[in-house]
Amino acid sequence: MAYKVNYNFQKAERDRAKAAKKEAKAREKQAARASGADASEPSDGTAQDAEPDAPAASHPE
């Protein structure tokens, strides 16, 4: 017997795959946004810059 094409099933599978990919991308973007916000602020509230009294980078002449 010959293969009978089921276009509705194929379209449903494509739509399901597209929705899953879109959901995964949204989850990844949300996780990156959440981790980016956490990384920009130190957890203990202190700045992690160089010493404030240190001179600016000097250029030897």
C-alpha positions as CSV (number, residue, x, y, z in Angstrom):
1,M,0.0,0.0,0.0
2,A,1.3,3.5,-0.9
3,Y,2.2,6.1,1.7
4,K,-0.6,8.5,2.3
5,V,0.5,12.0,3.2
6,N,-1.0,13.6,6.3
7,Y,-0.6,17.3,5.7
8,N,-2.4,18.3,8.9
9,F,-0.2,16.1,11.0
10,Q,3.0,17.4,9.4
11,K,1.8,21.0,9.9
12,A,1.0,20.3,13.5
13,E,4.5,18.8,14.0
14,R,6.2,21.9,12.4
15,D,4.1,24.2,14.6
16,R,4.9,22.2,17.7
17,A,8.6,22.3,16.9
18,K,8.5,26.1,16.2
19,A,6.7,26.7,19.5
20,A,9.2,24.6,21.5
21,K,12.1,26.5,19.9
22,K,10.5,29.8,20.6
23,E,9.9,28.8,24.2
24,A,13.4,27.6,24.7
25,K,14.8,30.9,23.3
26,A,12.5,32.9,25.6
27,R,13.7,30.8,28.6
28,E,17.3,31.3,27.6
29,K,16.9,35.0,27.2
30,Q,15.1,35.3,30.5
31,A,17.9,33.3,32.3
32,A,20.5,35.5,30.7
33,R,18.7,38.7,31.7
34,A,18.4,37.3,35.3
35,S,22.0,36.3,35.5
36,G,23.1,39.6,33.9
37,A,21.3,41.6,36.6
38,D,22.9,39.5,39.3
39,A,26.4,39.8,37.9
40,S,26.2,43.6,37.5
41,E,25.5,44.1,41.2
42,P,27.8,42.6,43.9
43,S,25.9,40.5,46.3
44,D,27.5,42.1,49.4
45,G,27.0,45.7,48.2
46,T,30.7,46.6,48.0
47,A,32.3,47.9,44.8
48,Q,35.0,45.8,43.3
49,D,36.9,48.6,41.6
50,A,40.6,49.4,42.0
51,E,41.8,51.3,45.0
52,P,40.2,54.8,45.1
53,D,43.5,56.5,46.1
54,A,45.5,54.8,43.3
55,P,46.8,57.2,40.7
56,A,45.5,57.0,37.1
57,A,47.5,54.9,34.7
58,S,50.6,56.9,33.9
59,H,52.2,57.0,30.5
60,P,56.0,56.7,30.5
61,E,57.6,59.4,28.4
